[in-house]
Amino acid sequence: MAAPGRRLSPDPLPPRSSLDDLDAFWQRITVGWHTVYLGLLGVLALIIGSSDDRTGGERLAGLLVVTAMVITYLLIGRPLLGRDDNSLRALVQLTSSWGCLYALLGMGIDAYFLLFALIPHIWAYLSTRWAVGATFVFIAGVAVVEVGRAGWSADAALDALPQWAINTGLSLLLGLFITGVFVQAEKRASLIDELERTRTELAQLEHSRGVLAERERLSHEIHDTLAQGFTSILTLAQAIEVALDRDPAAVRDRLALLEQTARDNLAEARALVSSLAPVNLQNATLPEAIERIAARFADETGLDVSLQVDGTGPPLPANVEVVLLRTAQEALTNVRKHAGARRVVVALRSQPGATTVAVVDDGRGFLPGTATLDGYGLRGMRARVEQVGGLLEIVSAPGAGTTVRATVGPA
């Protein structure tokens, strides 16, 4: 629950990226790194302070060197840890810490275990190119101290050389391994973030495509239902006006049909809003719905309409039945608007392999593909049928009538 008087932000917090998670992980690792290094210095201080083999002055000198290492690390090294920074501050930190190590070794204090922290510091503070050179130099400094303690002889130098080579090789191997792990982790985190961004973009694109497809579907629905219903109402109203004075009985029949058409159109609008099946398919089979629209078309136009229903194929999915019904409705609307026909045949044939609905008229016909005739209705029919994997065929020629045939295979 929000605190009183505070306004909740309408925008959610941006999602954390993989690079953010990686940075958080390195922050936790860094805390452990500080603890380990300072802990080693604390252990070294205890060793020096409790040593009975040294004088008080030697112990004090050793403790002062350790204290200098702690202070330098807290002031300079700690803020730089985890950054590729070959600036003067990083060089000061490395030089001072390794110089203190040389001083401790020169006093005869066994502080070699500090190398487990000081060698990784080189690779944490410096870029890879600088870290390689610094590793050679600082490990060589340890070898020089050992040679000095042995008396600056050629034999001492030859004895220290193999140890220097081994230490340098192991340090380079460890440093390059750690650097490789860091680099690969960052590349992987970047790749994951890129994939997440790509997936988000694809989801947005798919959503946009879905919105466009839904808009197109709704436009087809409105064209095939409401627009056709209003066309029927307009046709009936014109017929009533013509027969108003000379045939009152026909007017009453037309008014009843007009009322029924308006009711059906209202029901279609409600079904469209509720995303339900077409009204003609509610509580009715596809053949019954086809028969109903054919009978209404005959009543509205006075044309000779015959219905042919053959076969009993497998049940069809609801969306396929809707497509076939809409195709028949749109084809009959085109007959009313353009054909000038006297006779129309509406056929529904169901077979195990396919279901076909066809509307055939004996009107004036047209050339398929003509821009003025092959318009939105025919394009909408074709798109609907193809969306369910079917085929729409339009056969026509001037003066030879028109056949509109939609065939849909089994689901």
Phi, psi and omega in degrees: 000138181286149178290145180301140176084354179260146180258127179285137178287134180286343183260129178291161177296142179296143182295146177289138178268169178294326177294324175297316178297320179295318177298319178297322178295315180294328176297318178294320178297321181299320178300317177296323179297314177302316183297317181295312183296312179293328176294319177297319177296324177295318177298318179298320178297320178296319180297314181294314183293332182262004181287130178266354183271000185237155177283168179298322178295319179295319178296319180297317179298316179297318179294325178294321178296316178298319178298320178298320178296319179295313182296315180299319181294316181294324183275323187243309188291318184299314179295336183272346188296132179092003180244140173278092187224109179261031181283179181298323181298318180294319179294324177296315180298312182293316182297317181292317182292317178290325176298320177295323177298315179300320180296318179296316179295323179295332176280357182085013179274129183281088183246025183296334183293346175293342179299333179297336177258324186288324179295312176300331178300323180304314184281339177280327184272329189247157171291165187301317183297315180289327182294325180298311180295319180295326179298314178302316186291311186289323176293324176297326177298321176298317180296322179296319178298317179296319177297319179297320179293333181274356175110013177055048178252162179295323179296321179295322179294318179294325178291326183279338184298311179299320180295321177297317180297317180295312181298319180295315180299314180295323179294317178296318180298314179296315181296315180295324178295313180298316179298318179298320178297315180299313183297314180296322179296318179293320178296319179295318178296320178296319179295318179297317179297320179295319177295321178296317178296319179296318179296321177296318179296319178295321179296319178295320179295317179296322177297317179297319178296321178296321178296316179296318179296320179293322176297318179296319179298317180295322178296320177295318180299314181296318180296320186277347184242288186296314181298317179294321178297317179293326176298318178297318179298318178297318179297316179295320179298320178294320178294322178296319180297322179292320186266005188299319185268329188257348182211077181301325179296318178295326178297316179299317178298318180294322178296319177297317178293322177299315178298316180296320179295319179296320178297316179296321179294321176297318178296322177298318179297317179294320178295323179295317179296322182273002182056039178266177176291160176304150182303322182295338181263357177281124181060032179208153176276170179297314177302319179295320179294319177297316179299321181295314182289329177293318179295318179295319179299319179296319179294322184285324187258339185074010179281161176279106183245124176245145182244134178234118178237118183232146171081161177225082181280183181293157178301143181257149173300155183300320182293329178289318177299321178298316181298315180295318179295316179296324178298315179297317179298314181294321178297319178293324176298319178294324176298315180299318187280320195239336196283322188063036186273162172252333184223140181226139176243127175248121186236140175229118182237127180243129178225164179303331183266338185193161174234134185233136169240135183222145175234121184238131177231162180254032184279201188285340178071179179196173175269114178304137182098353177294129187300323184283341184248321181277066191262212188301318183300313180292321178296319179297318177300314182297317180296317179300310184296319181291331179296331178260017176078022181259186182227130176253127178243134176235116180244120182200159175203152180304125179081000185243013179076184184220141173237124175246121187228125177244127181237129181234130180282180180293156181290000000 
